[in-house]
Amino acid sequence: MSGINDAQLQEILDEVFRRVNTKRSELDVKKPGWYQQRSWTPAEEGSFIDWLTAYLQKNLKLSKRWARKEAEKFSSFFGWSIKPSP
């Protein structure tokens, strides 16, 4: 996401971790595959994408459509693995 600063990125990552009841200090995000150590449901991912869409609209002044695309892209690269369906 262009235009995002380090403080905003930290806030977004904190929210990613908060969504799975984990602190960033619990995982080494410099290790490859760190995002595979936790998982969330499709509904939890959708809720995060909604949150991030609103965040990007407010903080980066993106249109809703563009913010949604960026949020979906962010989640696909940096979101947790999806829990398998029962």
PDB file as gemmi writes it, atoms N, CA and C in Angstrom:
CRYST1    1.000    1.000    1.000  90.00  90.00  90.00 P 1                      
ATOM      1  N   MET A   1       0.848  -1.173   0.000  1.00  0.00           N  
ATOM      2  CA  MET A   1       0.000   0.000   0.000  1.00  0.00           C  
ATOM      3  C   MET A   1       0.890   1.231   0.000  1.00  0.00           C  
ATOM      4  N   SER A   2       0.802   1.986  -1.032  1.00  0.00           N  
ATOM      5  CA  SER A   2       1.600   3.197  -1.078  1.00  0.00           C  
ATOM      6  C   SER A   2       0.937   4.279  -0.231  1.00  0.00           C  
ATOM      7  N   GLY A   3       1.742   5.141   0.321  1.00  0.00           N  
ATOM      8  CA  GLY A   3       1.231   6.243   1.114  1.00  0.00           C  
ATOM      9  C   GLY A   3       1.062   5.924   2.580  1.00  0.00           C  
ATOM     10  N   ILE A   4       1.293   4.689   2.957  1.00  0.00           N  
ATOM     11  CA  ILE A   4       1.136   4.305   4.358  1.00  0.00           C  
ATOM     12  C   ILE A   4       2.469   4.501   5.079  1.00  0.00           C  
ATOM     13  N   ASN A   5       2.409   5.049   6.279  1.00  0.00           N  
ATOM     14  CA  ASN A   5       3.662   5.255   7.017  1.00  0.00           C  
ATOM     15  C   ASN A   5       3.872   4.117   8.014  1.00  0.00           C  
ATOM     16  N   ASP A   6       5.042   4.107   8.642  1.00  0.00           N  
ATOM     17  CA  ASP A   6       5.388   3.016   9.556  1.00  0.00           C  
ATOM     18  C   ASP A   6       4.416   2.908  10.731  1.00  0.00           C  
ATOM     19  N   ALA A   7       4.010   4.038  11.285  1.00  0.00           N  
ATOM     20  CA  ALA A   7       3.086   4.014  12.426  1.00  0.00           C  
ATOM     21  C   ALA A   7       1.749   3.404  12.019  1.00  0.00           C  
ATOM     22  N   GLN A   8       1.260   3.736  10.835  1.00  0.00           N  
ATOM     23  CA  GLN A   8       0.005   3.172  10.350  1.00  0.00           C  
ATOM     24  C   GLN A   8       0.146   1.673  10.110  1.00  0.00           C  
ATOM     25  N   LEU A   9       1.268   1.263   9.534  1.00  0.00           N  
ATOM     26  CA  LEU A   9       1.503  -0.160   9.302  1.00  0.00           C  
ATOM     27  C   LEU A   9       1.528  -0.915  10.627  1.00  0.00           C  
ATOM     28  N   GLN A  10       2.159  -0.346  11.627  1.00  0.00           N  
ATOM     29  CA  GLN A  10       2.206  -0.983  12.948  1.00  0.00           C  
ATOM     30  C   GLN A  10       0.801  -1.116  13.525  1.00  0.00           C  
ATOM     31  N   GLU A  11      -0.013  -0.083  13.355  1.00  0.00           N  
ATOM     32  CA  GLU A  11      -1.393  -0.119  13.847  1.00  0.00           C  
ATOM     33  C   GLU A  11      -2.198  -1.218  13.149  1.00  0.00           C  
ATOM     34  N   ILE A  12      -2.005  -1.351  11.849  1.00  0.00           N  
ATOM     35  CA  ILE A  12      -2.710  -2.381  11.079  1.00  0.00           C  
ATOM     36  C   ILE A  12      -2.251  -3.772  11.520  1.00  0.00           C  
ATOM     37  N   LEU A  13      -0.945  -3.954  11.665  1.00  0.00           N  
ATOM     38  CA  LEU A  13      -0.438  -5.254  12.103  1.00  0.00           C  
ATOM     39  C   LEU A  13      -0.910  -5.591  13.514  1.00  0.00           C  
ATOM     40  N   ASP A  14      -0.957  -4.590  14.382  1.00  0.00           N  
ATOM     41  CA  ASP A  14      -1.489  -4.822  15.730  1.00  0.00           C  
ATOM     42  C   ASP A  14      -2.922  -5.342  15.657  1.00  0.00           C  
ATOM     43  N   GLU A  15      -3.704  -4.791  14.736  1.00  0.00           N  
ATOM     44  CA  GLU A  15      -5.091  -5.239  14.576  1.00  0.00           C  
ATOM     45  C   GLU A  15      -5.143  -6.662  14.036  1.00  0.00           C  
ATOM     46  N   VAL A  16      -4.264  -7.008  13.109  1.00  0.00           N  
ATOM     47  CA  VAL A  16      -4.200  -8.371  12.579  1.00  0.00           C  
ATOM     48  C   VAL A  16      -3.963  -9.349  13.734  1.00  0.00           C  
ATOM     49  N   PHE A  17      -3.020  -9.028  14.591  1.00  0.00           N  
ATOM     50  CA  PHE A  17      -2.710  -9.904  15.719  1.00  0.00           C  
ATOM     51  C   PHE A  17      -3.835  -9.915  16.749  1.00  0.00           C  
ATOM     52  N   ARG A  18      -4.424  -8.759  17.020  1.00  0.00           N  
ATOM     53  CA  ARG A  18      -5.500  -8.670  17.992  1.00  0.00           C  
ATOM     54  C   ARG A  18      -6.668  -9.578  17.603  1.00  0.00           C  
ATOM     55  N   ARG A  19      -6.899  -9.679  16.306  1.00  0.00           N  
ATOM     56  CA  ARG A  19      -8.031 -10.473  15.809  1.00  0.00           C  
ATOM     57  C   ARG A  19      -7.902 -11.962  16.135  1.00  0.00           C  
ATOM     58  N   VAL A  20      -6.684 -12.427  16.423  1.00  0.00           N  
ATOM     59  CA  VAL A  20      -6.487 -13.837  16.790  1.00  0.00           C  
ATOM     60  C   VAL A  20      -5.936 -13.958  18.215  1.00  0.00           C  
ATOM     61  N   ASN A  21      -6.198 -12.938  19.020  1.00  0.00           N  
ATOM     62  CA  ASN A  21      -5.801 -12.935  20.437  1.00  0.00           C  
ATOM     63  C   ASN A  21      -4.322 -13.260  20.636  1.00  0.00           C  
ATOM     64  N   THR A  22      -3.491 -12.603  19.833  1.00  0.00           N  
ATOM     65  CA  THR A  22      -2.051 -12.829  19.887  1.00  0.00           C  
ATOM     66  C   THR A  22      -1.336 -11.481  19.912  1.00  0.00           C  
ATOM     67  N   LYS A  23      -0.256 -11.420  20.671  1.00  0.00           N  
ATOM     68  CA  LYS A  23       0.587 -10.221  20.662  1.00  0.00           C  
ATOM     69  C   LYS A  23       1.701 -10.439  19.650  1.00  0.00           C  
ATOM     70  N   ARG A  24       2.111  -9.357  19.015  1.00  0.00           N  
ATOM     71  CA  ARG A  24       3.172  -9.489  18.013  1.00  0.00           C  
ATOM     72  C   ARG A  24       4.451 -10.040  18.614  1.00  0.00           C  
ATOM     73  N   SER A  25       4.686  -9.775  19.882  1.00  0.00           N  
ATOM     74  CA  SER A  25       5.898 -10.268  20.536  1.00  0.00           C  
ATOM     75  C   SER A  25       5.907 -11.795  20.653  1.00  0.00           C  
ATOM     76  N   GLU A  26       4.753 -12.427  20.467  1.00  0.00           N  
ATOM     77  CA  GLU A  26       4.656 -13.885  20.564  1.00  0.00           C  
ATOM     78  C   GLU A  26       5.162 -14.598  19.313  1.00  0.00           C  
ATOM     79  N   LEU A  27       5.240 -13.904  18.187  1.00  0.00           N  
ATOM     80  CA  LEU A  27       5.688 -14.508  16.929  1.00  0.00           C  
ATOM     81  C   LEU A  27       6.826 -13.694  16.339  1.00  0.00           C  
ATOM     82  N   ASP A  28       7.753 -14.364  15.701  1.00  0.00           N  
ATOM     83  CA  ASP A  28       8.851 -13.687  15.028  1.00  0.00           C  
ATOM     84  C   ASP A  28       8.423 -13.393  13.591  1.00  0.00           C  
ATOM     85  N   VAL A  29       8.000 -12.150  13.348  1.00  0.00           N  
ATOM     86  CA  VAL A  29       7.487 -11.795  12.022  1.00  0.00           C  
ATOM     87  C   VAL A  29       8.585 -11.703  10.966  1.00  0.00           C  
ATOM     88  N   LYS A  30       9.829 -11.869  11.377  1.00  0.00           N  
ATOM     89  CA  LYS A  30      10.927 -11.870  10.405  1.00  0.00           C  
ATOM     90  C   LYS A  30      11.170 -13.264   9.842  1.00  0.00           C  
ATOM     91  N   LYS A  31      10.562 -14.271  10.466  1.00  0.00           N  
ATOM     92  CA  LYS A  31      10.698 -15.641   9.976  1.00  0.00           C  
ATOM     93  C   LYS A  31       9.715 -15.872   8.826  1.00  0.00           C  
ATOM     94  N   PRO A  32      10.150 -16.538   7.780  1.00  0.00           N  
ATOM     95  CA  PRO A  32       9.223 -16.857   6.692  1.00  0.00           C  
ATOM     96  C   PRO A  32       8.055 -17.701   7.217  1.00  0.00           C  
ATOM     97  N   GLY A  33       6.877 -17.408   6.738  1.00  0.00           N  
ATOM     98  CA  GLY A  33       5.694 -18.174   7.094  1.00  0.00           C  
ATOM     99  C   GLY A  33       5.113 -17.876   8.464  1.00  0.00           C  
ATOM    100  N   TRP A  34       5.519 -16.758   9.082  1.00  0.00           N  
ATOM    101  CA  TRP A  34       5.009 -16.417  10.420  1.00  0.00           C  
ATOM    102  C   TRP A  34       3.490 -16.342  10.431  1.00  0.00           C  
ATOM    103  N   TYR A  35       2.909 -15.934   9.336  1.00  0.00           N  
ATOM    104  CA  TYR A  35       1.454 -15.753   9.228  1.00  0.00           C  
ATOM    105  C   TYR A  35       0.715 -17.083   9.154  1.00  0.00           C  
ATOM    106  N   GLN A  36       1.432 -18.183   9.034  1.00  0.00           N  
ATOM    107  CA  GLN A  36       0.802 -19.497   8.995  1.00  0.00           C  
ATOM    108  C   GLN A  36       0.708 -20.126  10.388  1.00  0.00           C  
ATOM    109  N   GLN A  37       1.211 -19.425  11.391  1.00  0.00           N  
ATOM    110  CA  GLN A  37       1.208 -19.957  12.755  1.00  0.00           C  
ATOM    111  C   GLN A  37      -0.109 -19.705  13.484  1.00  0.00           C  
ATOM    112  N   ARG A  38      -0.986 -18.922  12.899  1.00  0.00           N  
ATOM    113  CA  ARG A  38      -2.313 -18.673  13.447  1.00  0.00           C  
ATOM    114  C   ARG A  38      -3.294 -18.769  12.287  1.00  0.00           C  
ATOM    115  N   SER A  39      -4.566 -18.844  12.598  1.00  0.00           N  
ATOM    116  CA  SER A  39      -5.566 -18.894  11.524  1.00  0.00           C  
ATOM    117  C   SER A  39      -6.827 -18.187  11.988  1.00  0.00           C  
ATOM    118  N   TRP A  40      -7.652 -17.829  11.004  1.00  0.00           N  
ATOM    119  CA  TRP A  40      -8.942 -17.218  11.294  1.00  0.00           C  
ATOM    120  C   TRP A  40      -9.971 -17.755  10.331  1.00  0.00           C  
ATOM    121  N   THR A  41     -11.219 -17.579  10.681  1.00  0.00           N  
ATOM    122  CA  THR A  41     -12.299 -18.066   9.826  1.00  0.00           C  
ATOM    123  C   THR A  41     -12.498 -17.079   8.676  1.00  0.00           C  
ATOM    124  N   PRO A  42     -13.186 -17.498   7.629  1.00  0.00           N  
ATOM    125  CA  PRO A  42     -13.513 -16.553   6.566  1.00  0.00           C  
ATOM    126  C   PRO A  42     -14.276 -15.326   7.093  1.00  0.00           C  
ATOM    127  N   ALA A  43     -15.154 -15.539   8.073  1.00  0.00           N  
ATOM    128  CA  ALA A  43     -15.906 -14.412   8.643  1.00  0.00           C  
ATOM    129  C   ALA A  43     -14.980 -13.455   9.390  1.00  0.00           C  
ATOM    130  N   GLU A  44     -14.006 -14.001  10.117  1.00  0.00           N  
ATOM    131  CA  GLU A  44     -13.042 -13.149  10.823  1.00  0.00           C  
ATOM    132  C   GLU A  44     -12.186 -12.363   9.835  1.00  0.00           C  
ATOM    133  N   GLU A  45     -11.783 -13.023   8.764  1.00  0.00           N  
ATOM    134  CA  GLU A  45     -11.016 -12.325   7.736  1.00  0.00           C  
ATOM    135  C   GLU A  45     -11.857 -11.219   7.109  1.00  0.00           C  
ATOM    136  N   GLY A  46     -13.114 -11.523   6.819  1.00  0.00           N  
ATOM    137  CA  GLY A  46     -14.018 -10.529   6.242  1.00  0.00           C  
ATOM    138  C   GLY A  46     -14.199  -9.330   7.147  1.00  0.00           C  
ATOM    139  N   SER A  47     -14.304  -9.581   8.435  1.00  0.00           N  
ATOM    140  CA  SER A  47     -14.436  -8.500   9.408  1.00  0.00           C  
ATOM    141  C   SER A  47     -13.190  -7.632   9.423  1.00  0.00           C  
ATOM    142  N   PHE A  48     -12.016  -8.267   9.344  1.00  0.00           N  
ATOM    143  CA  PHE A  48     -10.770  -7.496   9.285  1.00  0.00           C  
ATOM    144  C   PHE A  48     -10.718  -6.666   8.007  1.00  0.00           C  
ATOM    145  N   ILE A  49     -11.098  -7.240   6.888  1.00  0.00           N  
ATOM    146  CA  ILE A  49     -11.081  -6.500   5.619  1.00  0.00           C  
ATOM    147  C   ILE A  49     -12.019  -5.296   5.702  1.00  0.00           C  
ATOM    148  N   ASP A  50     -13.173  -5.475   6.325  1.00  0.00           N  
ATOM    149  CA  ASP A  50     -14.094  -4.344   6.524  1.00  0.00           C  
ATOM    150  C   ASP A  50     -13.432  -3.259   7.375  1.00  0.00           C  
ATOM    151  N   TRP A  51     -12.778  -3.677   8.468  1.00  0.00           N  
ATOM    152  CA  TRP A  51     -12.092  -2.721   9.353  1.00  0.00           C  
ATOM    153  C   TRP A  51     -11.007  -1.978   8.585  1.00  0.00           C  
ATOM    154  N   LEU A  52     -10.183  -2.738   7.841  1.00  0.00           N  
ATOM    155  CA  LEU A  52      -9.072  -2.117   7.121  1.00  0.00           C  
ATOM    156  C   LEU A  52      -9.578  -1.197   6.009  1.00  0.00           C  
ATOM    157  N   THR A  53     -10.655  -1.564   5.366  1.00  0.00           N  
ATOM    158  CA  THR A  53     -11.248  -0.701   4.334  1.00  0.00           C  
ATOM    159  C   THR A  53     -11.606   0.654   4.935  1.00  0.00           C  
ATOM    160  N   ALA A  54     -12.291   0.633   6.058  1.00  0.00           N  
ATOM    161  CA  ALA A  54     -12.677   1.883   6.732  1.00  0.00           C  
ATOM    162  C   ALA A  54     -11.445   2.659   7.188  1.00  0.00           C  
ATOM    163  N   TYR A  55     -10.451   1.947   7.699  1.00  0.00           N  
ATOM    164  CA  TYR A  55      -9.211   2.583   8.156  1.00  0.00           C  
ATOM    165  C   TYR A  55      -8.519   3.309   6.998  1.00  0.00           C  
ATOM    166  N   LEU A  56      -8.422   2.640   5.857  1.00  0.00           N  
ATOM    167  CA  LEU A  56      -7.745   3.232   4.693  1.00  0.00           C  
ATOM    168  C   LEU A  56      -8.533   4.407   4.130  1.00  0.00           C  
ATOM    169  N   GLN A  57      -9.846   4.302   4.155  1.00  0.00           N  
ATOM    170  CA  GLN A  57     -10.667   5.429   3.695  1.00  0.00           C  
ATOM    171  C   GLN A  57     -10.418   6.654   4.571  1.00  0.00           C  
ATOM    172  N   LYS A  58     -10.377   6.438   5.865  1.00  0.00           N  
ATOM    173  CA  LYS A  58     -10.210   7.553   6.796  1.00  0.00           C  
ATOM    174  C   LYS A  58      -8.795   8.115   6.785  1.00  0.00           C  
ATOM    175  N   ASN A  59      -7.795   7.228   6.840  1.00  0.00           N  
ATOM    176  CA  ASN A  59      -6.423   7.676   7.032  1.00  0.00           C  
ATOM    177  C   ASN A  59      -5.659   7.974   5.749  1.00  0.00           C  
ATOM    178  N   LEU A  60      -6.014   7.313   4.668  1.00  0.00           N  
ATOM    179  CA  LEU A  60      -5.331   7.568   3.395  1.00  0.00           C  
ATOM    180  C   LEU A  60      -6.232   8.261   2.387  1.00  0.00           C  
ATOM    181  N   LYS A  61      -7.477   8.517   2.803  1.00  0.00           N  
ATOM    182  CA  LYS A  61      -8.446   9.219   1.953  1.00  0.00           C  
ATOM    183  C   LYS A  61      -8.682   8.481   0.634  1.00  0.00           C  
ATOM    184  N   LEU A  62      -8.711   7.151   0.710  1.00  0.00           N  
ATOM    185  CA  LEU A  62      -8.984   6.357  -0.483  1.00  0.00           C  
ATOM    186  C   LEU A  62     -10.494   6.219  -0.675  1.00  0.00           C  
ATOM    187  N   SER A  63     -10.896   6.036  -1.921  1.00  0.00           N  
ATOM    188  CA  SER A  63     -12.305   5.744  -2.170  1.00  0.00           C  
ATOM    189  C   SER A  63     -12.621   4.378  -1.566  1.00  0.00           C  
ATOM    190  N   LYS A  64     -13.891   4.119  -1.318  1.00  0.00           N  
ATOM    191  CA  LYS A  64     -14.277   2.846  -0.717  1.00  0.00           C  
ATOM    192  C   LYS A  64     -13.844   1.677  -1.597  1.00  0.00           C  
ATOM    193  N   ARG A  65     -14.035   1.807  -2.883  1.00  0.00           N  
ATOM    194  CA  ARG A  65     -13.682   0.731  -3.811  1.00  0.00           C  
ATOM    195  C   ARG A  65     -12.187   0.455  -3.795  1.00  0.00           C  
ATOM    196  N   TRP A  66     -11.374   1.510  -3.842  1.00  0.00           N  
ATOM    197  CA  TRP A  66      -9.920   1.346  -3.852  1.00  0.00           C  
ATOM    198  C   TRP A  66      -9.440   0.815  -2.503  1.00  0.00           C  
ATOM    199  N   ALA A  67     -10.006   1.338  -1.414  1.00  0.00           N  
ATOM    200  CA  ALA A  67      -9.629   0.888  -0.078  1.00  0.00           C  
ATOM    201  C   ALA A  67      -9.938  -0.595   0.088  1.00  0.00           C  
ATOM    202  N   ARG A  68     -11.083  -1.040  -0.423  1.00  0.00           N  
ATOM    203  CA  ARG A  68     -11.466  -2.452  -0.330  1.00  0.00           C  
ATOM    204  C   ARG A  68     -10.472  -3.328  -1.078  1.00  0.00           C  
ATOM    205  N   LYS A  69     -10.083  -2.911  -2.275  1.00  0.00           N  
ATOM    206  CA  LYS A  69      -9.101  -3.681  -3.056  1.00  0.00           C  
ATOM    207  C   LYS A  69      -7.779  -3.786  -2.303  1.00  0.00           C  
ATOM    208  N   GLU A  70      -7.346  -2.677  -1.729  1.00  0.00           N  
ATOM    209  CA  GLU A  70      -6.089  -2.668  -0.976  1.00  0.00           C  
ATOM    210  C   GLU A  70      -6.191  -3.538   0.274  1.00  0.00           C  
ATOM    211  N   ALA A  71      -7.331  -3.494   0.950  1.00  0.00           N  
ATOM    212  CA  ALA A  71      -7.539  -4.301   2.156  1.00  0.00           C  
ATOM    213  C   ALA A  71      -7.532  -5.792   1.809  1.00  0.00           C  
ATOM    214  N   GLU A  72      -8.181  -6.154   0.721  1.00  0.00           N  
ATOM    215  CA  GLU A  72      -8.201  -7.553   0.295  1.00  0.00           C  
ATOM    216  C   GLU A  72      -6.798  -8.026  -0.082  1.00  0.00           C  
ATOM    217  N   LYS A  73      -6.066  -7.167  -0.767  1.00  0.00           N  
ATOM    218  CA  LYS A  73      -4.696  -7.518  -1.152  1.00  0.00           C  
ATOM    219  C   LYS A  73      -3.815  -7.689   0.093  1.00  0.00           C  
ATOM    220  N   PHE A  74      -3.936  -6.755   1.038  1.00  0.00           N  
ATOM    221  CA  PHE A  74      -3.162  -6.837   2.270  1.00  0.00           C  
ATOM    222  C   PHE A  74      -3.468  -8.140   2.998  1.00  0.00           C  
ATOM    223  N   SER A  75      -4.742  -8.465   3.110  1.00  0.00           N  
ATOM    224  CA  SER A  75      -5.137  -9.678   3.816  1.00  0.00           C  
ATOM    225  C   SER A  75      -4.613 -10.928   3.123  1.00  0.00           C  
ATOM    226  N   SER A  76      -4.600 -10.929   1.808  1.00  0.00           N  
ATOM    227  CA  SER A  76      -4.117 -12.114   1.095  1.00  0.00           C  
ATOM    228  C   SER A  76      -2.607 -12.294   1.263  1.00  0.00           C  
ATOM    229  N   PHE A  77      -1.868 -11.197   1.444  1.00  0.00           N  
ATOM    230  CA  PHE A  77      -0.424 -11.294   1.621  1.00  0.00           C  
ATOM    231  C   PHE A  77      -0.016 -11.430   3.082  1.00  0.00           C  
ATOM    232  N   PHE A  78      -0.713 -10.745   3.981  1.00  0.00           N  
ATOM    233  CA  PHE A  78      -0.277 -10.665   5.374  1.00  0.00           C  
ATOM    234  C   PHE A  78      -1.311 -11.167   6.376  1.00  0.00           C  
ATOM    235  N   GLY A  79      -2.436 -11.663   5.893  1.00  0.00           N  
ATOM    236  CA  GLY A  79      -3.446 -12.200   6.797  1.00  0.00           C  
ATOM    237  C   GLY A  79      -3.096 -13.613   7.217  1.00  0.00           C  
ATOM    238  N   TRP A  80      -3.842 -14.104   8.184  1.00  0.00           N  
ATOM    239  CA  TRP A  80      -3.632 -15.459   8.684  1.00  0.00           C  
ATOM    240  C   TRP A  80      -4.163 -16.485   7.702  1.00  0.00           C  
ATOM    241  N   SER A  81      -3.737 -17.711   7.904  1.00  0.00           N  
ATOM    242  CA  SER A  81      -4.293 -18.812   7.133  1.00  0.00           C  
ATOM    243  C   SER A  81      -5.769 -18.943   7.472  1.00  0.00           C  
ATOM    244  N   ILE A  82      -6.542 -19.436   6.535  1.00  0.00           N  
ATOM    245  CA  ILE A  82      -7.973 -19.645   6.759  1.00  0.00           C  
ATOM    246  C   ILE A  82      -8.180 -21.007   7.422  1.00  0.00           C  
ATOM    247  N   LYS A  83      -8.979 -21.015   8.479  1.00  0.00           N  
ATOM    248  CA  LYS A  83      -9.289 -22.286   9.163  1.00  0.00           C  
ATOM    249  C   LYS A  83     -10.084 -23.160   8.214  1.00  0.00           C  
ATOM    250  N   PRO A  84      -9.743 -24.442   8.169  1.00  0.00           N  
ATOM    251  CA  PRO A  84     -10.511 -25.352   7.314  1.00  0.00           C  
ATOM    252  C   PRO A  84     -11.950 -25.484   7.797  1.00  0.00           C  
ATOM    253  N   SER A  85     -12.853 -25.674   6.873  1.00  0.00           N  
ATOM    254  CA  SER A  85     -14.266 -25.849   7.230  1.00  0.00           C  
ATOM    255  C   SER A  85     -14.435 -27.178   7.958  1.00  0.00           C  
ATOM    256  N   PRO A  86     -15.330 -27.216   8.952  1.00  0.00           N  
ATOM    257  CA  PRO A  86     -15.538 -28.478   9.697  1.00  0.00           C  
ATOM    258  C   PRO A  86     -16.203 -29.541   8.851  1.00  0.00           C  
TER     259      PRO A  86                                                      
END                                                                             
